[in-house]
Amino acid sequence: MASMSSILLATAMLAALFAVGLCTTPLTFQVGKGSKPGHLILTPNVATISDVEIKEHGGDDFSFTLKEGPTGTWTLDTKASLKYPLCIRFAVKSGGYRIADDVIPADFKAGTTYKTTLSI
């Protein structure tokens, strides 16, 4: 039979795991001012992502890699306009890659924040 201290310890551990699971932030991306179809500036609302890549609408792979700026922004310059909506793939610093589908729409507006279905 388990002792009372073992039961309390197990309960505390479960409560801690549950609390950590609830401490996530819904991920958003703001399209930066000055963005246009061939020049995209994205600012995520979390600083725990890296290796940001873009897949165009109808594309087979993530063929555009964004450059990280010093202020938490990610920038992409292309000669041709991108095909929207865009999917975003990124590494989470706690481990693994995530994909946010169709985040940036064809009619995006600079300065607008777009929600994803992900939480980090």
All heavy atoms as an XYZ file, in Angstrom:
890
protein
N       0.840     -1.175      0.000
C       0.000      0.000      0.000
C       0.891      1.247      0.000
O       1.898      1.295      0.684
C      -0.892     -0.014      1.235
C      -1.854      1.121      1.262
S      -3.124      0.728      2.453
C      -3.579      2.338      2.895
N       0.512      2.219     -0.814
C       1.306      3.436     -0.934
C       1.160      4.298      0.307
O       0.092      4.404      0.889
C       0.863      4.212     -2.161
N       2.254      4.939      0.648
C       2.206      5.833      1.808
C       1.555      7.149      1.393
O       1.450      7.483      0.213
C       3.606      6.079      2.343
O       4.342      6.857      1.407
N       1.118      7.892      2.368
C       0.460      9.174      2.116
C       1.419     10.143      1.414
O       1.004     10.874      0.510
C      -0.031      9.771      3.436
C      -0.791     11.048      3.235
S      -2.199     10.783      2.163
C      -3.475     11.332      3.206
N       2.707     10.130      1.775
C       3.668     11.037      1.133
C       3.873     10.664     -0.343
O       4.038     11.535     -1.187
C       4.997     11.040      1.888
O       5.564      9.753      1.886
N       3.829      9.383     -0.691
C       3.956      8.958     -2.090
C       2.764      9.429     -2.905
O       2.915      9.865     -4.051
C       4.072      7.442     -2.181
O       5.252      6.993     -1.574
N       1.594      9.347     -2.331
C       0.382      9.798     -3.017
C       0.427     11.303     -3.221
O       0.111     11.806     -4.308
C      -0.883      9.374     -2.237
C      -1.015      7.852     -2.275
C      -2.130     10.047     -2.802
C      -2.100      7.301     -1.384
N       0.835     12.041     -2.208
C       0.942     13.494     -2.340
C       1.981     13.882     -3.386
O       1.762     14.809     -4.179
C       1.283     14.130     -0.989
C       0.161     14.127      0.048
C       0.681     14.643      1.385
C      -1.013     14.954     -0.426
N       3.106     13.185     -3.415
C       4.148     13.458     -4.398
C       3.639     13.186     -5.814
O       3.836     13.999     -6.721
C       5.387     12.616     -4.108
C       6.553     12.792     -5.086
C       7.040     14.228     -5.085
C       7.676     11.841     -4.724
N       2.969     12.085     -6.009
C       2.419     11.749     -7.329
C       1.381     12.776     -7.762
O       1.343     13.200     -8.919
C       1.816     10.348     -7.301
N       0.542     13.223     -6.846
C      -0.476     14.234     -7.153
C       0.186     15.555     -7.532
O      -0.226     16.211     -8.496
C      -1.410     14.433     -5.938
O      -1.998     13.181     -5.612
C      -2.488     15.449     -6.236
N       1.231     15.946     -6.814
C       1.939     17.186     -7.120
C       2.604     17.119     -8.491
O       2.593     18.091     -9.242
C       2.979     17.471     -6.034
N       3.168     15.963     -8.822
C       3.814     15.805    -10.126
C       2.787     15.898    -11.255
O       3.027     16.545    -12.270
C       4.569     14.485    -10.192
C       5.828     14.483     -9.346
S       6.684     12.888     -9.326
C       7.033     12.645    -11.041
N       1.645     15.275    -11.099
C       0.591     15.358    -12.117
C       0.087     16.786    -12.273
O      -0.152     17.249    -13.389
C      -0.560     14.417    -11.759
C      -0.307     12.938    -12.003
C      -1.458     12.103    -11.438
C      -0.121     12.660    -13.479
N      -0.075     17.485    -11.168
C      -0.526     18.876    -11.222
C       0.497     19.740    -11.950
O       0.140     20.607    -12.748
C      -0.770     19.405     -9.811
N       1.777     19.511    -11.712
C       2.829     20.277    -12.377
C       2.838     19.999    -13.878
O       2.960     20.916    -14.692
C       4.188     19.949    -11.769
N       2.707     18.752    -14.266
C       2.655     18.402    -15.685
C       1.450     19.032    -16.364
O       1.531     19.533    -17.483
C       2.630     16.882    -15.867
C       3.931     16.155    -15.596
C       3.708     14.645    -15.620
C       4.990     16.548    -16.605
N       0.329     19.031    -15.706
C      -0.884     19.641    -16.251
C      -0.696     21.141    -16.409
O      -1.063     21.721    -17.424
C      -2.073     19.328    -15.334
C      -3.375     19.868    -15.837
C      -3.993     19.308    -16.932
C      -3.965     20.948    -15.220
C      -5.185     19.801    -17.409
C      -5.164     21.459    -15.686
C      -5.782     20.879    -16.782
N      -0.104     21.798    -15.414
C       0.119     23.240    -15.466
C       1.070     23.616    -16.583
O       0.859     24.592    -17.300
C       0.649     23.747    -14.127
N       2.137     22.849    -16.789
C       3.079     23.124    -17.870
C       2.385     22.978    -19.215
O       2.598     23.762    -20.130
C       4.307     22.184    -17.774
C       5.148     22.250    -19.030
C       5.139     22.545    -16.552
N       1.523     22.019    -19.351
C       0.780     21.821    -20.590
C      -0.145     22.973    -20.914
O      -0.443     23.250    -22.061
N      -0.596     23.690    -19.894
C      -1.488     24.820    -20.101
C      -0.746     26.114    -20.380
O      -1.349     27.099    -20.761
C      -2.380     25.011    -18.870
C      -3.390     23.896    -18.602
C      -4.148     24.180    -17.322
C      -4.340     23.742    -19.764
N       0.550     26.137    -20.183
C       1.353     27.345    -20.342
C       1.849     27.491    -21.770
O       3.053     27.579    -22.012
C       2.520     27.344    -19.367
S       2.014     27.442    -17.654
N       0.973     27.478    -22.732
C       1.355     27.681    -24.118
C       0.729     28.972    -24.618
O      -0.253     29.462    -24.064
C       0.904     26.504    -24.999
O      -0.515     26.391    -24.932
C       1.559     25.205    -24.562
N       1.314     29.507    -25.666
C       0.851     30.754    -26.252
C       0.368     30.486    -27.670
O       1.098     29.870    -28.456
C       2.018     31.767    -26.293
O       2.492     31.986    -24.964
C       1.594     33.079    -26.903
N      -0.827     30.945    -28.025
C      -1.271     30.820    -29.417
C      -0.303     31.585    -30.334
O       0.032     32.736    -30.071
C      -2.659     31.459    -29.422
C      -3.101     31.414    -27.992
C      -1.847     31.548    -27.175
N       0.162     30.935    -31.379
C       1.155     31.528    -32.275
C       0.494     32.422    -33.314
O      -0.471     32.020    -33.970
C       1.942     30.418    -32.976
C       2.986     30.865    -33.982
C       4.101     31.656    -33.302
C       3.548     29.669    -34.721
N       1.041     33.624    -33.464
C       0.611     34.549    -34.510
C       1.839     35.070    -35.254
O       2.961     35.026    -34.745
C      -0.165     35.756    -33.935
O       0.702     36.521    -33.087
C      -1.393     35.323    -33.163
N       1.606     35.547    -36.465
C       2.645     36.199    -37.255
C       2.110     37.546    -37.715
O       1.024     37.623    -38.300
C       3.003     35.375    -38.496
C       3.810     34.156    -38.192
C       3.185     32.938    -37.978
C       5.193     34.219    -38.118
C       3.919     31.797    -37.703
C       5.937     33.074    -37.845
C       5.302     31.861    -37.632
N       2.874     38.602    -37.455
C       2.515     39.911    -37.971
C       3.288     40.138    -39.260
O       4.501     39.885    -39.323
C       2.841     41.016    -36.977
C       2.433     42.388    -37.502
C       2.781     43.505    -36.543
O       3.850     43.508    -35.950
N       1.865     44.434    -36.381
N       2.594     40.612    -40.291
C       3.247     40.978    -41.547
C       3.751     42.406    -41.359
O       2.980     43.318    -41.070
C       2.271     40.891    -42.738
C       2.940     41.381    -44.004
C       1.783     39.461    -42.909
N       5.070     42.588    -41.497
C       5.695     43.872    -41.222
C       5.377     44.940    -42.246
O       5.083     44.653    -43.405
N       5.460     46.181    -41.783
C       5.265     47.324    -42.683
C       6.330     47.277    -43.768
O       7.472     46.932    -43.516
C       5.348     48.618    -41.885
C       4.217     48.744    -40.871
C       4.211     50.101    -40.223
C       3.261     50.199    -39.064
N       1.903     49.882    -39.272
N       5.947     47.595    -44.974
C       6.865     47.517    -46.103
C       6.799     46.190    -46.840
O       7.443     46.020    -47.867
N       6.021     45.240    -46.308
C       5.868     43.958    -46.998
C       5.025     44.142    -48.250
O       4.095     44.956    -48.276
C       5.197     42.932    -46.084
O       6.050     42.566    -45.032
N       5.377     43.404    -49.277
C       4.628     43.379    -50.529
C       4.832     42.003    -51.129
O       5.585     41.199    -50.562
C       5.083     44.509    -51.447
C       6.566     44.545    -51.685
C       6.988     45.814    -52.401
C       8.490     45.809    -52.550
N       9.095     47.070    -52.312
N       4.192     41.664    -52.234
C       4.253     40.288    -52.732
C       5.646     39.667    -52.859
O       5.825     38.491    -52.605
C       3.551     40.380    -54.082
C       2.524     41.447    -53.862
C       3.219     42.471    -52.993
N       6.696     40.401    -53.208
C       8.037     39.826    -53.336
C       8.962     40.146    -52.173
O      10.123     39.756    -52.174
N       8.480     40.882    -51.197
C       9.285     41.258    -50.013
C       8.409     41.050    -48.789
O       7.463     41.798    -48.557
C       9.722     42.717    -50.118
C      10.465     43.199    -48.918
N      11.758     42.823    -48.641
C      10.093     44.031    -47.917
C      12.150     43.412    -47.523
N      11.155     44.146    -47.061
N       8.733     40.024    -48.022
C       7.899     39.644    -46.885
C       8.689     39.774    -45.587
O       9.812     39.278    -45.485
C       7.423     38.200    -47.055
C       6.442     37.657    -46.033
C       5.119     38.419    -46.083
C       6.201     36.181    -46.270
N       8.090     40.452    -44.623
C       8.670     40.593    -43.286
C       7.664     40.001    -42.302
O       6.511     40.433    -42.265
C       8.924     42.064    -42.918
C       9.814     42.734    -43.958
C       9.539     42.165    -41.520
C       9.812     44.244    -43.864
N       8.089     39.003    -41.538
C       7.213     38.371    -40.555
C       7.795     38.543    -39.157
O       8.994     38.392    -38.955
C       7.058     36.879    -40.841
C       6.398     36.485    -42.152
C       6.380     34.959    -42.294
C       4.984     37.034    -42.216
N       6.915     38.815    -38.207
C       7.312     38.894    -36.803
C       6.407     37.964    -36.007
O       5.211     38.237    -35.858
C       7.179     40.327    -36.263
O       7.925     41.203    -37.102
C       7.692     40.424    -34.835
N       6.954     36.856    -35.509
C       6.144     35.973    -34.659
C       5.981     36.595    -33.280
O       6.788     37.421    -32.857
C       6.970     34.689    -34.599
C       8.374     35.123    -34.854
C       8.298     36.334    -35.729
N       4.939     36.195    -32.572
C       4.696     36.722    -31.226
C       5.463     35.953    -30.154
O       5.335     36.267    -28.974
C       3.207     36.724    -30.897
C       2.623     35.333    -30.821
O       3.004     34.443    -31.574
N       1.685     35.135    -29.921
N       6.251     34.981    -30.543
C       7.090     34.231    -29.609
C       8.527     34.240    -30.123
O       8.760     34.294    -31.326
C       6.603     32.773    -29.414
C       5.230     32.728    -28.787
C       6.609     32.020    -30.721
N       9.474     34.168    -29.199
C      10.888     34.206    -29.584
C      11.515     32.827    -29.598
O      12.721     32.703    -29.741
C      11.644     35.113    -28.622
N      10.708     31.794    -29.466
C      11.251     30.437    -29.331
C      11.242     29.655    -30.635
O      11.247     28.433    -30.624
C      10.462     29.654    -28.268
O       9.081     29.649    -28.648
C      10.621     30.272    -26.903
N      11.230     30.360    -31.777
C      11.260     29.655    -33.056
C      12.518     30.026    -33.828
O      13.124     31.069    -33.606
C      10.001     29.911    -33.896
C       9.928     31.345    -34.385
C       8.752     29.550    -33.127
C       8.821     31.581    -35.383
N      12.903     29.143    -34.741
C      14.059     29.376    -35.602
C      13.821     28.668    -36.928
O      12.823     27.979    -37.110
C      15.342     28.865    -34.926
O      15.261     27.470    -34.727
N      14.758     28.840    -37.870
C      14.713     28.139    -39.156
C      13.360     28.271    -39.850
O      12.714     27.284    -40.186
C      15.062     26.660    -38.993
C      16.423     26.439    -38.362
O      17.310     27.281    -38.571
O      16.595     25.432    -37.662
N      12.939     29.499    -40.096
C      11.627     29.752    -40.699
C      11.710     29.588    -42.214
O      12.587     30.152    -42.869
C      11.119     31.163    -40.329
C       9.786     31.451    -40.987
C      11.009     31.300    -38.813
N      10.773     28.807    -42.757
C      10.708     28.543    -44.192
C       9.275     28.721    -44.681
O       8.328     28.565    -43.919
C      11.171     27.119    -44.500
C      12.602     26.851    -44.082
C      12.962     25.384    -44.198
O      12.178     24.528    -43.745
O      14.036     25.107    -44.756
N       9.149     29.007    -45.973
C       7.847     29.270    -46.593
C       7.594     28.264    -47.713
O       8.497     27.933    -48.479
C       7.819     30.693    -47.199
C       7.952     31.750    -46.122
C       6.577     30.933    -48.041
C       6.769     31.894    -45.218
N       6.336     27.838    -47.806
C       5.887     27.050    -48.961
C       4.764     27.823    -49.625
O       3.810     28.249    -48.968
C       5.394     25.660    -48.536
C       4.913     24.820    -49.718
C       4.570     23.404    -49.315
C       3.248     23.366    -48.602
N       2.734     21.997    -48.385
N       4.897     28.008    -50.925
C       3.861     28.708    -51.676
C       2.619     27.836    -51.846
O       2.701     26.608    -51.778
C       4.367     29.076    -53.073
C       5.480     30.083    -53.086
C       5.914     30.390    -54.501
O       6.603     29.537    -55.106
O       5.564     31.465    -54.999
N       1.504     28.473    -52.133
C       0.269     27.749    -52.420
C       0.499     26.839    -53.626
O       1.024     27.265    -54.651
C      -0.853     28.744    -52.721
C      -2.146     28.087    -53.059
N      -2.886     27.416    -52.122
C      -2.818     27.973    -54.223
C      -3.970     26.935    -52.697
N      -3.955     27.255    -53.971
N       0.166     25.577    -53.472
C       0.345     24.605    -54.543
C       1.754     24.053    -54.642
O       2.022     23.194    -55.480
N       2.657     24.520    -53.778
C       4.047     24.050    -53.820
C       4.196     22.677    -53.197
O       3.383     22.250    -52.373
N       5.265     21.988    -53.592
C       5.534     20.655    -53.064
C       6.451     20.674    -51.848
O       6.491     19.717    -51.092
C       6.174     19.775    -54.147
C       5.190     19.456    -55.254
O       3.982     19.355    -54.971
O       5.639     19.312    -56.408
N       7.220     21.750    -51.713
C       8.162     21.784    -50.592
C       8.347     23.215    -50.091
O       7.870     24.173    -50.682
C       9.500     21.170    -50.983
C      10.153     21.858    -52.174
O       9.645     22.892    -52.631
O      11.183     21.357    -52.648
N       9.067     23.316    -48.987
C       9.361     24.613    -48.378
C      10.642     25.131    -49.017
O      11.737     24.848    -48.562
C       9.488     24.461    -46.859
C       8.169     24.202    -46.210
C       7.660     22.918    -46.135
C       7.411     25.245    -45.707
C       6.426     22.673    -45.560
C       6.173     25.015    -45.135
C       5.680     23.726    -45.061
N      10.496     25.869    -50.115
C      11.650     26.231    -50.934
C      12.195     27.631    -50.656
O      13.150     28.039    -51.296
C      11.293     26.091    -52.413
O      10.103     26.770    -52.700
N      11.610     28.359    -49.716
C      12.099     29.694    -49.391
C      12.481     29.757    -47.913
O      11.663     29.481    -47.042
C      11.031     30.752    -49.676
C      10.655     30.842    -51.118
C       9.531     30.185    -51.594
C      11.421     31.572    -52.011
C       9.172     30.262    -52.927
C      11.073     31.653    -53.349
C       9.946     30.993    -53.812
N      13.722     30.131    -47.643
C      14.203     30.270    -46.274
C      14.271     31.746    -45.927
O      14.875     32.534    -46.662
C      15.602     29.635    -46.113
O      15.503     28.251    -46.472
C      16.098     29.752    -44.692
N      13.659     32.129    -44.814
C      13.679     33.509    -44.383
C      14.935     33.781    -43.558
O      15.443     32.895    -42.885
C      12.435     33.842    -43.563
C      11.154     34.073    -44.379
C      10.611     32.798    -44.970
C      10.116     34.764    -43.537
N      15.415     35.030    -43.632
C      16.586     35.440    -42.862
C      16.127     36.078    -41.564
O      15.240     36.930    -41.559
C      17.427     36.438    -43.654
C      18.087     35.827    -44.858
C      18.965     36.837    -45.564
C      19.582     36.193    -46.797
N      20.371     37.150    -47.549
N      16.784     35.657    -40.474
C      16.436     36.204    -39.166
C      17.095     37.563    -38.988
O      18.286     37.732    -39.222
C      16.872     35.256    -38.057
C      16.433     35.708    -36.684
C      16.765     34.702    -35.599
O      17.533     33.747    -35.859
O      16.256     34.871    -34.488
N      16.296     38.534    -38.550
C      16.822     39.865    -38.261
C      17.124     40.017    -36.781
O      16.746     39.173    -35.966
N      17.780     41.100    -36.411
C      18.178     41.292    -35.017
C      17.018     41.603    -34.069
O      17.171     41.509    -32.867
C      19.148     42.476    -35.094
C      18.747     43.216    -36.317
C      18.229     42.181    -37.275
N      15.872     41.955    -34.586
C      14.751     42.342    -33.726
C      13.634     41.311    -33.703
O      12.482     41.645    -33.456
C      14.181     43.702    -34.172
O      13.748     43.572    -35.541
C      15.208     44.802    -34.060
N      13.966     40.047    -33.996
C      12.950     39.000    -33.977
C      12.101     38.942    -35.227
O      11.041     38.335    -35.237
N      12.563     39.589    -36.289
C      11.833     39.553    -37.552
C      12.472     38.527    -38.485
O      13.642     38.178    -38.346
C      11.849     40.928    -38.255
O      13.200     41.305    -38.505
C      11.158     41.973    -37.404
N      11.689     38.069    -39.433
C      12.137     37.111    -40.451
C      11.783     37.705    -41.802
O      10.640     38.096    -42.040
C      11.439     35.769    -40.241
C      11.844     35.136    -38.950
C      11.281     35.339    -37.723
C      12.917     34.233    -38.751
N      11.943     34.601    -36.779
C      12.954     33.903    -37.386
C      13.859     33.651    -39.596
C      13.883     33.035    -36.846
C      14.781     32.781    -39.058
C      14.791     32.482    -37.700
N      12.773     37.786    -42.722
C      12.590     38.487    -43.986
C      12.894     37.584    -45.171
O      13.819     36.776    -45.132
C      13.514     39.721    -44.042
O      13.254     40.535    -42.902
C      13.275     40.538    -45.297
N      12.095     37.763    -46.216
C      12.301     37.045    -47.477
C      12.186     38.041    -48.616
O      11.225     38.814    -48.683
C      11.238     35.954    -47.653
C      11.257     35.214    -48.990
C      12.531     34.383    -49.127
C      10.036     34.336    -49.142
N      13.185     38.041    -49.506
C      13.145     38.844    -50.725
C      13.203     37.906    -51.911
O      14.091     37.053    -51.995
C      14.335     39.819    -50.776
C      14.159     40.980    -49.823
O      13.133     41.675    -49.917
O      15.044     41.186    -48.970
N      12.257     38.051    -52.820
C      12.237     37.249    -54.042
C      12.078     38.175    -55.235
O      11.561     39.289    -55.103
C      11.075     36.237    -54.048
O       9.839     36.948    -54.031
C      11.141     35.304    -52.856
N      12.520     37.727    -56.386
C      12.370     38.532    -57.599
C      10.933     38.482    -58.108
O      10.425     39.444    -58.660
C      13.339     38.047    -58.666
C      14.798     38.240    -58.279
C      15.715     37.889    -59.424
C      17.157     37.860    -59.017
N      17.742     39.087    -58.613
N      10.281     37.360    -57.936
C       8.898     37.190    -58.394
C       7.957     37.202    -57.196
O       8.358     36.929    -56.062
C       8.772     35.867    -59.144
N       6.710     37.512    -57.463
C       5.700     37.462    -56.409
C       5.485     36.022    -55.957
O       5.566     35.096    -56.760
C       4.370     38.027    -56.925
O       4.509     39.395    -57.209
N       5.213     35.858    -54.685
C       4.909     34.535    -54.147
C       3.466     34.170    -54.450
O       2.622     35.042    -54.667
C       5.141     34.524    -52.636
C       6.581     34.776    -52.183
C       6.617     35.032    -50.691
C       7.455     33.603    -52.554
N       3.179     32.884    -54.442
C       1.814     32.393    -54.646
C       1.193     32.151    -53.272
O       1.627     31.285    -52.524
C       1.820     31.101    -55.468
C       2.334     31.306    -56.866
C       2.438     29.988    -57.604
C       3.127     30.195    -58.938
N       3.572     28.940    -59.516
N       0.209     32.927    -52.951
C      -0.447     32.872    -51.641
C      -1.684     31.996    -51.695
O      -2.224     31.781    -52.764
C      -0.828     34.297    -51.219
C       0.383     35.160    -50.950
C       1.057     35.797    -51.996
C       0.856     35.318    -49.668
C       2.166     36.584    -51.745
C       1.965     36.113    -49.406
C       2.615     36.743    -50.450
O       3.709     37.503    -50.204
N      -2.162     31.492    -50.548
C      -1.687     31.679    -49.177
C      -0.398     30.890    -48.924
O      -0.110     29.912    -49.601
C      -2.822     31.155    -48.313
C      -3.532     30.167    -49.166
C      -3.369     30.649    -50.589
N       0.353     31.351    -47.925
C       1.639     30.745    -47.594
C       1.543     29.853    -46.371
O       0.865     30.186    -45.398
C       2.678     31.837    -47.306
C       2.972     32.823    -48.433
C       3.958     33.877    -47.947
C       3.510     32.099    -49.650
N       2.260     28.737    -46.429
C       2.442     27.870    -45.263
C       3.805     28.204    -44.665
O       4.740     28.516    -45.400
C       2.411     26.398    -45.661
S       0.827     25.852    -46.290
N       3.905     28.137    -43.351
C       5.150     28.460    -42.659
C       5.606     27.242    -41.867
O       4.829     26.688    -41.091
C       4.961     29.662    -41.716
C       4.454     30.879    -42.502
C       6.269     29.987    -40.986
C       4.046     32.043    -41.625
N       6.870     26.838    -42.081
C       7.468     25.763    -41.285
C       8.605     26.378    -40.475
O       9.345     27.222    -40.973
C       8.022     24.655    -42.182
C       8.711     23.542    -41.373
C       9.094     22.361    -42.211
N      10.109     22.709    -43.209
C      10.555     21.864    -44.120
N      10.091     20.636    -44.196
N      11.464     22.245    -44.994
N       8.729     25.941    -39.229
C       9.760     26.500    -38.365
C      10.163     25.475    -37.319
O       9.420     24.544    -37.024
C       9.259     27.778    -37.674
C       7.982     27.580    -36.928
C       7.981     27.236    -35.586
C       6.768     27.715    -37.574
C       6.803     27.023    -34.905
C       5.569     27.513    -36.892
C       5.593     27.167    -35.561
N      11.354     25.663    -36.800
C      11.842     24.824    -35.706
C      11.448     25.484    -34.391
O      11.493     26.710    -34.258
C      13.352     24.674    -35.778
N      11.058     24.661    -33.446
C      10.762     25.142    -32.103
C      12.012     24.861    -31.273
O      12.542     23.761    -31.299
C       9.540     24.416    -31.507
C       9.234     24.926    -30.109
C       8.334     24.586    -32.412
N      12.481     25.870    -30.562
C      13.742     25.719    -29.832
C      13.687     24.625    -28.778
O      14.706     24.081    -28.399
C      14.171     27.053    -29.242
C      14.573     28.011    -30.350
C      15.113     29.312    -29.849
C      15.494     30.178    -31.042
N      15.914     31.500    -30.681
N      12.487     24.239    -28.335
C      12.367     23.129    -27.386
C      12.441     21.776    -28.094
O      12.503     20.741    -27.453
C      11.066     23.238    -26.599
O       9.959     23.157    -27.480
N      12.431     21.790    -29.439
C      12.593     20.559    -30.209
C      11.518     20.355    -31.246
O      10.347     20.611    -31.011
N      11.913     19.913    -32.418
C      10.989     19.558    -33.482
C      10.614     20.712    -34.386
O      10.910     21.873    -34.111
N       9.979     20.364    -35.492
C       9.474     21.335    -36.463
C       7.960     21.364    -36.400
O       7.321     20.349    -36.122
C       9.923     20.966    -37.883
C      11.323     21.422    -38.202
C      12.411     20.662    -37.824
C      11.544     22.613    -38.863
C      13.699     21.071    -38.101
C      12.830     23.036    -39.148
C      13.904     22.272    -38.766
O      15.181     22.679    -39.038
N       7.393     22.503    -36.704
C       5.941     22.664    -36.773
C       5.603     23.336    -38.106
O       6.413     24.070    -38.668
C       5.416     23.543    -35.641
C       5.824     23.093    -34.262
C       4.810     22.119    -33.666
N       5.266     21.540    -32.431
C       5.248     22.132    -31.249
N       4.809     23.358    -31.136
N       5.674     21.498    -30.173
N       4.391     23.095    -38.573
C       3.919     23.705    -39.808
C       2.596     24.400    -39.541
O       1.671     23.806    -38.984
C       3.739     22.650    -40.920
C       5.088     22.029    -41.268
C       3.088     23.275    -42.154
C       5.017     20.871    -42.238
N       2.533     25.656    -39.953
C       1.300     26.431    -39.878
C       0.794     26.595    -41.311
O       1.447     27.243    -42.136
C       1.556     27.782    -39.225
N      -0.329     25.972    -41.611
C      -0.861     25.963    -42.971
C      -1.638     27.233    -43.294
O      -2.428     27.723    -42.486
C      -1.782     24.754    -43.173
C      -1.013     23.451    -43.207
O       0.067     23.416    -43.811
O      -1.496     22.467    -42.617
N      -1.412     27.735    -44.516
C      -2.181     28.847    -45.080
C      -2.335     30.018    -44.104
O      -3.431     30.523    -43.886
C      -3.552     28.360    -45.545
C      -3.450     27.291    -46.621
O      -2.420     27.261    -47.328
O      -4.375     26.487    -46.754
N      -1.215     30.468    -43.554
C      -1.249     31.536    -42.558
C      -1.379     32.910    -43.188
O      -2.194     33.722    -42.766
C       0.023     31.502    -41.674
C       0.030     32.639    -40.678
C       0.133     30.180    -40.972
N      -0.569     33.173    -44.196
C      -0.557     34.497    -44.806
C      -1.404     34.448    -46.080
O      -1.064     33.758    -47.037
C       0.889     34.949    -45.131
C       1.806     34.799    -43.916
C       0.886     36.382    -45.660
C       1.398     35.586    -42.689
N      -2.536     35.182    -46.111
C      -3.443     35.104    -47.256
C      -2.958     35.926    -48.451
O      -2.064     36.772    -48.313
C      -4.746     35.694    -46.688
C      -4.283     36.667    -45.653
C      -3.046     36.049    -45.046
N      -3.566     35.704    -49.596
C      -3.205     36.422    -50.815
C      -3.449     37.921    -50.679
O      -2.710     38.731    -51.220
C      -3.982     35.864    -52.000
N      -4.459     38.292    -49.940
C      -4.800     39.714    -49.781
C      -4.269     40.285    -48.458
O      -4.889     41.151    -47.858
C      -6.307     39.908    -49.884
C      -7.078     39.152    -48.820
O      -6.485     38.266    -48.148
O      -8.275     39.436    -48.643
N      -3.082     39.803    -48.024
C      -2.540     40.252    -46.741
C      -2.354     41.761    -46.730
O      -2.202     42.395    -47.767
C      -1.228     39.535    -46.409
C      -0.033     40.020    -47.201
C       0.680     41.129    -46.788
C       0.377     39.349    -48.332
C       1.782     41.583    -47.507
C       1.475     39.783    -49.051
C       2.175     40.906    -48.645
N      -2.361     42.309    -45.530
C      -2.122     43.733    -45.342
C      -0.949     43.906    -44.386
O      -0.911     43.293    -43.321
C      -3.369     44.402    -44.781
C      -4.574     44.234    -45.696
C      -5.535     45.364    -45.581
C      -6.761     45.254    -46.440
N      -6.780     44.404    -47.555
N       0.005     44.731    -44.783
C       1.151     45.013    -43.917
C       0.649     45.598    -42.601
O      -0.282     46.401    -42.574
C       2.101     45.989    -44.601
N       1.247     45.156    -41.505
C       0.847     45.606    -40.181
C      -0.228     44.749    -39.536
O      -0.553     44.931    -38.372
N      -0.759     43.777    -40.279
C      -1.816     42.909    -39.767
C      -1.212     41.667    -39.128
O      -0.214     41.134    -39.603
C      -2.770     42.485    -40.902
O      -3.326     43.666    -41.481
C      -3.895     41.604    -40.392
N      -1.828     41.219    -38.038
C      -1.403     39.998    -37.362
C      -2.334     38.867    -37.761
O      -3.554     39.017    -37.711
C      -1.426     40.202    -35.834
O      -0.514     41.260    -35.508
C      -1.015     38.939    -35.109
N      -1.752     37.729    -38.165
C      -2.515     36.572    -38.594
C      -2.338     35.441    -37.590
O      -1.214     35.106    -37.214
C      -2.087     36.137    -39.996
C      -2.418     37.189    -41.022
C      -1.461     38.121    -41.421
C      -3.687     37.284    -41.548
C      -1.776     39.110    -42.330
C      -4.015     38.271    -42.468
C      -3.061     39.191    -42.864
O      -3.375     40.175    -43.752
N      -3.458     34.846    -37.188
C      -3.438     33.749    -36.228
C      -3.159     32.421    -36.920
O      -3.532     32.226    -38.063
C      -4.795     33.642    -35.527
C      -5.154     34.833    -34.693
C      -6.540     34.682    -34.085
C      -6.921     35.918    -33.306
N      -8.280     35.809    -32.755
N      -2.514     31.524    -36.178
C      -2.336     30.157    -36.647
C      -3.197     29.252    -35.763
O      -3.785     29.721    -34.790
C      -0.862     29.701    -36.551
O      -0.533     29.519    -35.172
C       0.088     30.697    -37.188
N      -3.213     27.990    -36.070
C      -3.934     27.029    -35.228
C      -3.000     26.394    -34.205
O      -3.404     25.480    -33.494
C      -4.566     25.917    -36.092
O      -3.522     25.263    -36.817
C      -5.586     26.491    -37.052
N      -1.753     26.874    -34.132
C      -0.741     26.295    -33.251
C      -0.565     27.088    -31.971
O      -0.799     28.290    -31.942
C       0.611     26.243    -33.975
C       0.654     25.501    -35.299
C       2.010     25.656    -35.941
C       0.329     24.032    -35.086
N      -0.121     26.406    -30.937
C       0.299     27.035    -29.685
C       1.698     26.550    -29.373
O       2.027     25.389    -29.552
C      -0.650     26.680    -28.540
O      -1.904     27.275    -28.736
N       2.522     27.444    -28.881
C       3.922     27.141    -28.580
C       4.155     27.293    -27.090
O       3.727     28.211    -26.479
C       4.874     28.081    -29.338
C       4.616     28.044    -30.842
C       6.321     27.749    -29.043
C       4.853     26.730    -31.499
